[in-house]
Amino acid sequence: MSSPARRLASHLSVVVPFYNEEENVSELYRRLTDTLNGRGIPYVLYCVNDGSRDGTLDRLRALAASDRRVRVLSFSRNFGHQISISAGLAHADGDAAVVMDSDLQDPPEIVPDLLARWAEGYDVVCAVRRKRKEGPLKRAAYALFYRLLRRISTVEIPLDSGDFSLLDARVVGHLRSLPERNRFVRGLRSWVGFRQTELEYERMPRRAGEPKYRVRHLMKLALDGFFAFSTVPLQISTWIGFLAAGLGFLYLVFALVSRFLDQSPAGWTSLAAIVLFLGGTQLILLGVLGEYVGRIYEEVKQRPLYIVEEAIGFPEAAPPAGS
């Protein structure tokens, strides 16, 4: 572990994924540079354009042209938020890396506080949302997800902690070595271990534009977290199978007793109920098993995580990698 004095004088990498965020590029850059320059913190900003269809890339190009500390990776298409973070970390060469979103819900002014905790000797500093300025339904869904994930996960993932965090270079190196295609960065961050701590902050509302995480994206992220860090869904499937078999056996006993008492269940309603129950149970079990098999299928194909169409501001000696 590096000394606190050395950490205070260290070089910082800031990784920010962008997807259709042209309205936030300039303000994010201004607030981030004002914060870091005001504290005399040396840094390089890694901007990952995840296949944006608006003017995001043009604005990032302009920033890179005016500031040598800005480096831009532009994907050939949209590969996803978690892949964008992984791409940025694959090129972050600082003594520490900060990961943050581009919509300014993660305040850049918090970065010096993350660095202060890192200087105390922590290798991972997770920014934990003390308060979210979102609708009650969305807040409830997030709260349920994090608590359920923590309950069933094989690693301890901080509650209400997103991707906003600071990672020591050692942690970044280990994250690079992990081969998963379906990446859940905040889970992988906990899995690598080292000294970890939390820093509470107030998550701000989106500054401009529309949220890019739709319901289907949030569902995929949640499933990636569940299936990547727990086998509990498979165990639940087994218990559901036992439950269905037990109920079927009890109904068989009931039918036999009724037969002897000359009170056999009449009509097709009971038969239809049994068939629908067993059929639905089997489909649920197949669906859970399919989620695991689908992820195995994605892993064995060994495709690169992303394809870089354009790299701006990078040294020629360090071309971007896509795996």
N, C-alpha and C positions, 0 to 999 in steps of 0.2 A: 504494500500500500504506500503511495506517494505521501510525502509530508504535506501538512497544511500550508506551509510557506510556499512550497513548489506549486501546489494547486492554485493558490491565489494568483500566481504569475503565469498561469497556463493559457494556452490557446484554445478557443472554444469553436466548435462546429454547431451551427443551427440548421436543423433539417425541417423544411416546411413543404408539405405536399399541396398542390394547387389543382383544382378542377373547376373551371368556369368561375373564377374569382377575380375578374378584371377590375371590379369596383373596389376590391380590398387590397390590391397589390401595393399601390403607392402608400396608403395609410399604414399598412403593416410594416413596410420598409422604413417609413419615417419614424414610427414609434419604436421599432426595434433598434435602429441605428442610434436614435437619440438616447435610448436607455443604455446601450452598450458603450457608445462613445463617451457618454457622460460619466461613466464609471471607469473609463480607460481599459476596457476589456477587449483584448485582441480576438478577432473572430473571423470566420468565413461562413457565408450564408449559402446553403445548398437548397435550391428551389427545384422541386420535381413537378413538372407539368404533366399531369396524368390525362393526356389526350383532350385537353380543353378545346371547346368549339367556339369560344368567344375570343376576345382580344387579350386573354391572359398571357399567352406566349409572347406577343408583341411587347407587352409591358415588361415582361421579365427580360427580354432581349435588351430593351432600353436600359434597364437597371444594370445588367451585366456590362453594357458598353460604357456606362458612366462610373462604375465602381468595380474595381478588380477583385473585391472580396465577395462578389456575387457570382455563383456558379449555377448553371441551369442544366438540368436533364429534362429532355422532352421525349415522352413516350410516343410510339407509333399509333397507339390507341389508348383507350381507357383500360387500365389493368387493375384499378382498385386502390382504395386508400391505404390499406395495410401493405400492399406491394410497393406503393410509392414511398412509404416510410422506410421499408427495407432497402430500397434503392438508394435513398439518401444516406442511410447508415453505412451502406456498402462503400461509400466514397468519403465519408466523414473521417478526416485524419487528425482531428484535434485531440487534446488530452481529455476532453469531455465533449459530449454531444447533447444538445437540447432538442427534443422533438416537440413540435407545436403545430396546431392547425392554422390555416390561413384566413379564417373568417373572423379573427380577433375576439372569439369567445375565450381564447386563452390569452390573457393580457401579457404583452411583452415585458411590461414593467415588473413581472414576477420573476423574470430570469435571474436577476442578481440575488434574489432570495434563494433560488435553487442552488446557485453557485456558492452561497454562504454555507448551506448545509453540506454541500460536497466538500468544501474546505475543512469542515469538521471531521472528515474522514469517511463519509458515506460514499458508497459506489453507485447507488441508485437512489434518486430522490423523486418520488412520485407526487405529482400535484393532485391533491384530493379535493373534489368539489364540495365545499361547505354549503353552498347554496346554488341552485340552478334557476335561471330565469326563463323557464319554459312552461308549457301548459301542464296542468295537474295530471292529465292522463299519461303524458310522456314521462314526467318525473316519476310517477308510480311504476311505469314499465321498466325504467332504468333501475329503480331501487329494487324491484323484484328480481331483475336479471342478475345484478351483482350479488345479491344475497343468495340466490339459488346457485349461481356459479361457485361461490365460495363454499357453499355447503357440500357440493358434490365433487369439487375439483381435488386433484391430487396435490396441488400446490396452493399456497395461501396468496390469493390475489387481493390487493387492497380494495376495500369497498369504495365505490363512487370515484374510482380513479380511471381516467381515460389514458390517451397516449401522451398527454402533456407531461414531460418528465425530463430529468437529466440523467445521463448514463456516463459512467467512467469509461475511458478507452478500453479497459480490460473487458468490461461488459459488452461494449460494442463489438469487440473482436469475437467474443463467444456467440453473440447473436448472428454475426456473419456466417459462422460455421454451421449453423443449424439449417438442415436441408428442406424443411417443410415447404410445400407449395401453398397450402391453405393456412395462411399465417394469421395468428392472433397475437399481435406484438406485445400487448400488455400482459398476456399470459406467459409468453416466452421470457419477457423481462423478469417476471417473478421466478420462473423456472431456473434461470441461470444462477440465482442465489446472490452471494456476496452481501455486503452490509447495505441494507435497504432501510429507508425511512420515508416519512410522509410529510408533505407541506400543504396545509389547508389554504384554499383561496376561493374567491367568489367568482363563479363562472358567469361571464357577461353574455348578454344577448348578441346574436349575430349582428354585425355592423351594417352589412348591405347584402343584397342578393338573397337567393332562396337556399334553404338547406339542401345539401346534395345527398344526404343519407335518407333515402326513402324507406318505407316500411320493409320492403323486400331486402334492402341492403342491411338494415338493422337485424332482420331475422337471420340472414346469412351469417352476420358477425356473431350473433348469439349462438347459433348452431356450431360455428367454428370453435367458439370458446368451450361449449359443452362437450363436443365430440373430440376435441384435441387434448383435453386435460381431464377426462373422466371416462370410465367404463360403466358408470352407474346406469346410463340408459339401457345398456345391454342387461344389466342385472335386474332392472325394473321390468324389462321385457320377459325375463325368465319368470319373475313372480306373477306377472300378468298371465302368462301361460299356465302356471300352476292354479291361479285363481279361476281361469276359464275352465280348466279340467275339473277342478273341484266343484264348481257350480253345475257343470254338466253331469257329474256323478250324482250330486244331490238331486238333480232333476230326474235322473234315471231311477233312483230309489223312490222318489215321489210317484213317478209313473207306474212303477211296479206295484207299490202299495195300493194306489188308486185302482189298478187293474183287479187286484184281489178283492177289493171292496166294491167292485163293480161301479166305480166312479172314475173311469178313465177320462182324462182331459179330452174334450171334444173340439172338433173344428181345426182349422189350419193356423189360428193365431199363435198358439204356443209354439208350433213347429217353426213358423216364420220368425218368431222372436229368437228362438234358439239359433237358427241359421244365421240371422243377421248379427247376433251377438258374437258367435264364433267367427263368422267371416270378417267382421270389423276388427276383432282381436287379432286375427291372423294378418290382416293388412297393416295394422299398427306395428306389429312385430317385424314384418317385412320392411316397413318403412324405416324403422330404427336401424335394422341390419343394413339396409340399403345406404343409409347415410355413412356408415363406416366403410362399406365396400366402395362407395363412390369416392371417398377420400383416398382410399388405397389405390384406386384406379388413377386418380390425378397424380399421386406420388410416383407410381411406377412408370408413367409416361416420360418423366424426366425432361419436360420442356423447360426452357428458361423462364424465370419469373416474369420477365418483361423484355421489351425490345426498345432500344433507344434510337429514336429517329434523328435527334440532334443533341449535341453537347456543346454548351457555350461557356467559355471562361475557364475551362479545365486545362491544366498543363498537358502538353502533348505526351509526356511520359506516363500519364495516368488515364488511359482511355476508359470510358465507362464499360462496365461488365453487365451482362444481362441474366446472370444466374446466381 
